[in-house]
């Protein structure tokens, strides 16, 4: 009986999420009501509240799922421990609008500036998603020290992507500087993989 209940719960959540992704293509998250979402998903408002606290709770969960999808849509992670230059180039410059074709229109709409302002935890969602992919490679042992190292590294890289990538993509000198700078940071952050340090 429990398996049937679980299946019903999954189907209901899928219907709610699918309806929300349709609606967010049409309007900002703060304009979506539980009433219209429930009607679109063909459920009652009470059913919605069995699964989510409010619209923003649902939205935050979808942002988290989308961050995980983006992080899993490409695979530069093994290079972090073998070839930091290749890791940086792929991580910073191989991703295009937004993160390639991995996302549906609704998922892309989740990340629009008009919406993302309502998810204060979104930077952490992305950090955790990328960190999980790096740990999945199996080279690093998950622990507080490595969490801190990855947080430092990923925060720096992501902030540079946001600020400089559009400029660097057409500026070979700036791109090369970023690659060299971040590769050296990776070598210093994980000396166990790069005992020789930075190349000459």
C-alpha positions in Angstrom: 0.0 0.0 0.0 2.9 2.4 0.8 4.3 2.0 -2.7 1.0 3.1 -4.2 0.9 6.1 -1.9 4.4 7.0 -2.8 3.5 6.8 -6.5 0.5 9.0 -6.0 2.7 11.5 -4.2 5.3 11.5 -7.0 2.6 12.0 -9.7 1.0 14.9 -7.7 4.4 16.6 -7.3 5.2 16.1 -10.9 1.9 17.7 -11.9 2.4 20.6 -9.5 6.0 21.2 -10.8 5.0 20.9 -14.4 2.2 23.4 -14.0 4.5 25.8 -12.2 7.1 25.5 -15.0 4.4 26.4 -17.5 3.2 29.4 -15.4 6.6 30.8 -14.8 7.2 31.1 -18.6 4.1 33.4 -18.6 4.7 35.5 -15.5 7.1 36.2 -12.6 7.1 33.9 -9.6 5.7 36.5 -7.3 2.6 36.8 -9.6 1.8 33.1 -9.5 -1.0 32.2 -7.1 -1.7 28.8 -5.5 -5.3 29.0 -6.9 -4.2 29.2 -10.5 -1.4 26.7 -10.0 -3.8 24.2 -8.5 -6.3 24.7 -11.4 -3.5 24.2 -13.9 -2.3 21.0 -12.1 -5.9 19.8 -11.7 -5.5 19.5 -7.9 -7.1 21.2 -4.9 -5.4 24.0 -3.1 -5.3 21.8 0.0 -3.4 19.2 -2.0 -0.8 21.8 -2.9 -0.3 22.6 0.7 0.2 19.0 1.6 3.4 19.1 -0.5 4.7 22.7 -0.3 4.5 25.5 2.3 3.8 28.1 -0.4 4.7 29.1 -4.0 8.2 30.3 -2.9 9.0 26.9 -1.3 8.1 25.2 -4.5 10.1 27.7 -6.5 13.2 27.2 -4.3 12.9 23.4 -4.7 12.8 23.7 -8.4 15.8 26.1 -8.5 17.7 23.4 -6.5 16.7 20.7 -8.9 17.7 22.9 -11.8 21.1 23.7 -10.3 21.7 19.9 -10.0 20.6 19.4 -13.6 23.0 22.1 -14.8 25.9 20.7 -12.8 25.3 17.3 -14.3 24.9 18.6 -17.8 28.6 18.7 -18.6 31.6 16.9 -17.0 34.8 18.9 -16.4 35.1 17.5 -12.9 37.7 14.7 -13.4 40.0 17.4 -15.0 40.1 19.2 -11.7 42.5 16.6 -10.4 44.5 16.0 -13.6 44.5 19.1 -15.8 43.4 22.3 -14.1 43.7 24.3 -17.3 41.2 22.0 -19.0 38.9 22.2 -16.0 38.9 26.0 -15.9 38.4 26.3 -19.7 35.5 23.9 -19.7 33.9 25.1 -16.5 34.1 28.8 -17.5 33.9 28.9 -21.2 32.2 25.8 -22.6 28.8 26.6 -21.1 26.5 28.7 -23.2 23.1 30.3 -22.8 22.3 29.2 -19.9 24.3 26.1 -19.5 23.5 24.8 -23.0 20.4 22.9 -24.0 20.0 21.0 -20.8 17.2 23.2 -19.6 13.6 23.5 -20.7 12.1 27.0 -21.3 10.4 26.8 -17.9 13.6 25.8 -16.1 15.4 28.7 -17.8 12.6 31.0 -16.7 13.3 30.0 -13.1 16.7 31.6 -13.4 15.6 34.9 -14.9 16.7 37.9 -12.9 13.0 38.8 -12.2 12.6 35.4 -10.5 15.9 34.5 -9.0 15.7 37.4 -6.6 13.0 35.5 -4.7 15.4 32.6 -4.0 17.9 33.9 -1.6 19.6 30.5 -1.3 20.3 30.1 -5.0 24.1 30.6 -4.9 24.3 27.9 -2.3 22.2 25.6 -4.5 24.7 25.9 -7.3 27.7 25.6 -5.0 26.3 22.4 -3.5 25.4 20.9 -6.9 28.9 21.5 -8.4 30.5 20.3 -5.2 28.5 17.1 -5.3 29.7 16.5 -8.9 33.3 17.0 -7.8 33.0 14.5 -4.9 31.3 12.0 -7.3 34.6 11.8 -9.2 35.9 9.9 -6.2 39.3 11.6 -5.8 38.4 13.8 -2.8 37.1 12.5 0.6 34.1 14.5 1.7 35.0 16.3 4.9 34.8 19.8 6.4 38.3 20.8 5.1 37.5 19.7 1.6 34.1 21.3 1.8 35.8 24.6 2.7 38.4 24.3 -0.1 35.7 23.6 -2.7 33.5 26.4 -1.4 36.4 28.8 -1.7 37.3 27.6 -5.2 33.8 27.4 -6.6 32.7 30.7 -5.1 35.7 32.4 -6.8 35.2 30.8 -10.1 31.4 31.4 -10.2 31.9 35.0 -9.3 34.4 35.4 -12.1 32.0 33.8 -14.5 29.2 36.2 -13.6 31.5 39.3 -13.8 34.0 38.6 -16.5 33.1 35.6 -18.7 31.1 37.7 -21.3 34.1 39.9 -21.7 36.8 37.2 -21.6 35.0 35.1 -24.2 36.0 37.6 -26.8 39.3 38.7 -25.2 42.0 36.0 -25.6 44.5 37.8 -23.2 41.9 38.1 -20.4 40.8 34.5 -21.0 44.4 33.2 -20.8 45.0 35.2 -17.6 41.9 33.7 -16.0 42.9 30.2 -17.0 46.4 30.6 -15.6 45.3 32.3 -12.4 42.6 29.8 -11.6 44.8 26.8 -12.5 47.4 28.0 -10.1 44.8 28.5 -7.4 43.6 24.9 -8.0 47.2 23.6 -7.7 47.7 25.4 -4.5 44.3 24.4 -3.1 44.9 20.7 -3.8 48.7 20.2 -3.6 48.2 16.4 -3.1 47.3 16.2 -6.8 49.9 18.6 -8.0 53.0 18.1 -5.8 55.2 20.1 -8.3 53.0 23.2 -7.9 52.5 25.6 -10.8 54.2 24.7 -14.1 57.1 27.0 -15.2 
